[in-house]
Every structure is written in C-alpha cells, then in structure tokens.
C-alpha cells in the first residue's frame, strides 16, 4: 500500500518483442544499410510484416546470434528441427 498523498512508482517499460531494421542492426552490431544488405542476401532471420512495417523478433535475433549468425536457410533448417 502507498501512503496517502504519495505517488505510486510507475512500472518499468517491458522490452520490445519486435524491432525495426534500425534496432535489429544495432542489436547485432551492424549499420542499418548493412542490415538491409544482409536481409537481401538472405543472411538474417526472416522478418514478420505487421501492417506495412517489417519487424524482427528480438528473441529470435538473440538465438540467431548465439548460434553464430548462420545464413537464413541454415537457420530455418535448425528451427525446423526444434521440438
């Protein structure tokens, strides 16, 4: 309970589940232009489309980096093997 007259502390904002190319690039340590080049060359995970936006799943990017950043076809094969 809060004391009368005190303002409750706001909850911290949860981290995003999806990020745009600029943030995906920052998370992976490359420029935005390089990210789009990697995307065009099928070297990053498949994004999702939400309306007109192209977004990447933060959790998948973390798993992809942990796996050594394999090309998209290898990554998709590995994901298909997971139960």
Phi and psi in degrees as GROMACS dihedral restraints (atoms count N, CA, C in turn):
[ dihedral_restraints ]
;  ai    aj    ak    al  type     phi  dphi    fc
    3     4     5     6     1   -96.8    20    10
    4     5     6     7     1   153.8    20    10
    6     7     8     9     1   -72.7    20    10
    7     8     9    10     1   152.7    20    10
    9    10    11    12     1   -61.3    20    10
   10    11    12    13     1   130.5    20    10
   12    13    14    15     1    92.9    20    10
   13    14    15    16     1   -11.7    20    10
   15    16    17    18     1   -92.4    20    10
   16    17    18    19     1   150.2    20    10
   18    19    20    21     1   -90.9    20    10
   19    20    21    22     1   131.6    20    10
   21    22    23    24     1   -65.6    20    10
   22    23    24    25     1   145.8    20    10
   24    25    26    27     1   -73.7    20    10
   25    26    27    28     1   128.2    20    10
   27    28    29    30     1   -68.2    20    10
   28    29    30    31     1   146.4    20    10
   30    31    32    33     1   -71.1    20    10
   31    32    33    34     1   146.6    20    10
   33    34    35    36     1   -66.4    20    10
   34    35    36    37     1   147.1    20    10
   36    37    38    39     1   -71.0    20    10
   37    38    39    40     1   128.6    20    10
   39    40    41    42     1   -69.3    20    10
   40    41    42    43     1   152.1    20    10
   42    43    44    45     1   -66.6    20    10
   43    44    45    46     1   152.7    20    10
   45    46    47    48     1   -68.8    20    10
   46    47    48    49     1   149.6    20    10
   48    49    50    51     1   -89.3    20    10
   49    50    51    52     1   -28.9    20    10
   51    52    53    54     1  -126.0    20    10
   52    53    54    55     1   144.5    20    10
   54    55    56    57     1  -135.0    20    10
   55    56    57    58     1   152.7    20    10
   57    58    59    60     1   -77.3    20    10
   58    59    60    61     1   172.9    20    10
   60    61    62    63     1   -56.2    20    10
   61    62    63    64     1   -41.1    20    10
   63    64    65    66     1   -62.3    20    10
   64    65    66    67     1   -41.3    20    10
   66    67    68    69     1   -75.4    20    10
   67    68    69    70     1   -37.2    20    10
   69    70    71    72     1   -60.4    20    10
   70    71    72    73     1   -43.6    20    10
   72    73    74    75     1   -61.5    20    10
   73    74    75    76     1   -45.2    20    10
   75    76    77    78     1   -61.8    20    10
   76    77    78    79     1   -44.4    20    10
   78    79    80    81     1   -60.7    20    10
   79    80    81    82     1   -32.8    20    10
   81    82    83    84     1   -96.9    20    10
   82    83    84    85     1     0.2    20    10
   84    85    86    87     1    78.6    20    10
   85    86    87    88     1    29.1    20    10
   87    88    89    90     1  -129.4    20    10
   88    89    90    91     1   167.5    20    10
   90    91    92    93     1   -75.9    20    10
   91    92    93    94     1   163.1    20    10
   93    94    95    96     1   -61.2    20    10
   94    95    96    97     1   -42.3    20    10
   96    97    98    99     1   -62.6    20    10
   97    98    99   100     1   -41.5    20    10
   99   100   101   102     1   -64.5    20    10
  100   101   102   103     1   -39.0    20    10
  102   103   104   105     1   -59.4    20    10
  103   104   105   106     1   -46.3    20    10
  105   106   107   108     1   -65.8    20    10
  106   107   108   109     1   -35.0    20    10
  108   109   110   111     1   -64.6    20    10
  109   110   111   112     1   -43.9    20    10
  111   112   113   114     1   -63.3    20    10
  112   113   114   115     1   -39.4    20    10
  114   115   116   117     1   -63.1    20    10
  115   116   117   118     1   -46.0    20    10
  117   118   119   120     1   -62.2    20    10
  118   119   120   121     1   -32.2    20    10
  120   121   122   123     1   -88.5    20    10
  121   122   123   124     1     7.8    20    10
  123   124   125   126     1    57.9    20    10
  124   125   126   127     1    45.6    20    10
  126   127   128   129     1  -112.3    20    10
  127   128   129   130     1     0.9    20    10
  129   130   131   132     1  -123.4    20    10
  130   131   132   133     1   162.2    20    10
  132   133   134   135     1   -57.9    20    10
  133   134   135   136     1   156.2    20    10
  135   136   137   138     1   -67.5    20    10
  136   137   138   139     1   129.5    20    10
  138   139   140   141     1   -80.9    20    10
  139   140   141   142     1   173.1    20    10
  141   142   143   144     1  -111.6    20    10
  142   143   144   145     1   156.2    20    10
  144   145   146   147     1  -105.8    20    10
  145   146   147   148     1   128.8    20    10
  147   148   149   150     1  -125.7    20    10
  148   149   150   151     1   101.0    20    10
  150   151   152   153     1    66.7    20    10
  151   152   153   154     1  -124.2    20    10
  153   154   155   156     1   -97.9    20    10
  154   155   156   157     1     1.8    20    10
  156   157   158   159     1   -92.1    20    10
  157   158   159   160     1   145.9    20    10
  159   160   161   162     1  -107.3    20    10
  160   161   162   163     1   120.8    20    10
  162   163   164   165     1  -132.2    20    10
  163   164   165   166     1   152.7    20    10
  165   166   167   168     1  -115.4    20    10
  166   167   168   169     1   146.2    20    10
  168   169   170   171     1   -77.2    20    10
  169   170   171   172     1   124.1    20    10
  171   172   173   174     1   -60.8    20    10
  172   173   174   175     1   -44.3    20    10
  174   175   176   177     1   -61.5    20    10
  175   176   177   178     1   -40.3    20    10
  177   178   179   180     1   -68.3    20    10
  178   179   180   181     1   -38.7    20    10
  180   181   182   183     1   -61.2    20    10
  181   182   183   184     1   -41.8    20    10
  183   184   185   186     1   -62.9    20    10
  184   185   186   187     1   -43.1    20    10
  186   187   188   189     1   -65.3    20    10
  187   188   189   190     1   -39.8    20    10
  189   190   191   192     1   -63.1    20    10
  190   191   192   193     1   -44.5    20    10
  192   193   194   195     1   -65.1    20    10
  193   194   195   196     1   -43.1    20    10
  195   196   197   198     1   -59.4    20    10
  196   197   198   199     1   -32.7    20    10
  198   199   200   201     1   -81.9    20    10
  199   200   201   202     1    -1.1    20    10
  201   202   203   204     1    95.5    20    10
  202   203   204   205     1    17.9    20    10
  204   205   206   207     1    57.1    20    10
  205   206   207   208     1    53.7    20    10
  207   208   209   210     1   -69.2    20    10
  208   209   210   211     1   158.4    20    10
  210   211   212   213     1   -58.7    20    10
  211   212   213   214     1   158.5    20    10
  213   214   215   216     1   -53.8    20    10
  214   215   216   217     1   -45.2    20    10
  216   217   218   219     1   -64.0    20    10
  217   218   219   220     1   -37.5    20    10
  219   220   221   222     1   -68.5    20    10
  220   221   222   223     1   -43.9    20    10
  222   223   224   225     1   -60.9    20    10
  223   224   225   226     1   -44.6    20    10
  225   226   227   228     1   -64.4    20    10
  226   227   228   229     1   -37.5    20    10
  228   229   230   231     1   -63.2    20    10
  229   230   231   232     1   -44.3    20    10
  231   232   233   234     1   -62.9    20    10
  232   233   234   235     1   -41.7    20    10
  234   235   236   237     1   -63.4    20    10
  235   236   237   238     1   -35.7    20    10
  237   238   239   240     1   -67.4    20    10
  238   239   240   241     1   -22.7    20    10
  240   241   242   243     1   -83.2    20    10
  241   242   243   244     1   -16.0    20    10
  243   244   245   246     1   -71.2    20    10
  244   245   246   247     1   142.2    20    10
